[in-house]
Amino acid sequence: MTRLFIPGPTDVHAVVLAAQNQPMIGHRGPDFEELFARLQPLLRRVFLTSSRVYISTSSGTGLQEAAVRNGVARKVLCCVNGSFSQRWYETAVANGKEAVRLDVEWGKAVKPELIDEVLKQGGFDAIALVHNETSTGVASPIKEIAALLHDRYPEVIILVDAVSSLGGAPLDFDGWGLDVLFTSSQKCLAMPPGLSFAAVSDRALAKARTVPARGLYFDFVDLEKYLLKNQTPSTPAISLLWALAAALDRIMAEGLEARFVRHAQLADRVRAWAQTKFELFAEARYRSQTVTCVRNTRAIDVPALNGYLQSKGLQISDGYGALKGQTFRIAHMGEIQLRDVEELLALIDEFIA
Ligand SMILES: Cc1ncc(COP(=O)(O)O)c(C=O)c1O
């Protein structure tokens, strides 16, 4: 089996894979409702919320679209510091929303003072951010940004993409007062791709009820109606829900805090190595806990490195988009352990020696 140090899909434990292999059940019956009811409190623990967490049979992009369609009535500020945050802007425009971009140099975090400058202009009712910019390995300070918004712009709904960090880094939905926070199954939660999850605040749901043209598949109002019955509006990926139950059991057995600590240790190790052999792309203080973006200062042939790694059963990622070749990325999320990282770094050392 290849060990994946790519930022999704991540390796899935055999127990989680096997959990999918169960007879089908109807999604309008008591067996399904029991399964769904078991998942809700566990998901809420992972999202650090007492609010609802919707389950979507889609990748995270579906819930990003949902956040825009349900959460934006007038004008949204899209904070862009990499390829994935750019998708907020593209999604807003594709859904006919008025969107303003706040462009931040790639490799840098989005900071509260930059946001303040733009929101001052007025007219915004939502802001869209990526917590963990997977293309650059930057984690923006969502807690500080949310504090600014609550203080000065309380009417602005806060939409956060945590696709590559939730479950691997602490994101305190209730404590920080976020409105929509979503992730995908195939990253830090270490599940197969195909599901995504969104915590949605009461005020975001109340707002959704007033926003026209929310569409059908990702309508929060409809998702809520069914969630109250422990169901989903349309047929969900039932096999993946069994996998989710197993993945959440694994997360709870490890303990959320311990999981965050493990991810922090993995990040520390990879960063320390990268700083001696290469350089880090992300600015200090805002480095991701789940994916490290390494500046390719030795101009190594990244595909050749990956070919070598793959011959040993491991895989990393090239730089994303415009950063291809100039950077490479080592994801340390989900099931990855310190011994895996040590093995990977030793092999890269061998390659560059
Ligand atoms: C930060 C971020 N947002 C969004 C996405 C898209 O997620 P999905 O492929 O689950 O739709 C990704 C995928 O890598 C991502 O890293």
The ligand as a MOL file (V3000), in Angstrom:
LIG
                    3D

  0  0  0     0  0            999 V3000
M  V30 BEGIN CTAB
M  V30 COUNTS 16 16 0 0 0
M  V30 BEGIN ATOM
M  V30 1 C -8.5980 24.2440 1.2010 0
M  V30 2 C -9.3860 23.4400 0.2200 0
M  V30 3 N -10.6150 23.8460 -0.1000 0
M  V30 4 C -11.3800 23.1490 -0.9630 0
M  V30 5 C -10.9300 22.0040 -1.5560 0
M  V30 6 C -11.8180 21.2280 -2.4680 0
M  V30 7 O -12.3170 20.1400 -1.7530 0
M  V30 8 P -13.0170 18.9100 -2.4630 0
M  V30 9 O -12.0140 18.3470 -3.4210 0
M  V30 10 O -13.3730 17.9920 -1.3380 0
M  V30 11 O -14.2140 19.4480 -3.1680 0
M  V30 12 C -9.6500 21.5330 -1.2670 0
M  V30 13 C -9.1340 20.3090 -1.8970 0
M  V30 14 O -7.9740 19.9670 -1.7810 0
M  V30 15 C -8.8600 22.2710 -0.3460 0
M  V30 16 O -7.6300 21.8520 -0.0090 0
M  V30 END ATOM
M  V30 BEGIN BOND
M  V30 1 1 1 2
M  V30 2 1 2 3
M  V30 3 2 2 15
M  V30 4 2 3 4
M  V30 5 1 4 5
M  V30 6 1 5 6
M  V30 7 2 5 12
M  V30 8 1 6 7
M  V30 9 1 7 8
M  V30 10 2 8 9
M  V30 11 1 8 10
M  V30 12 1 8 11
M  V30 13 1 12 13
M  V30 14 1 12 15
M  V30 15 2 13 14
M  V30 16 1 15 16
M  V30 END BOND
M  V30 END CTAB
M  END
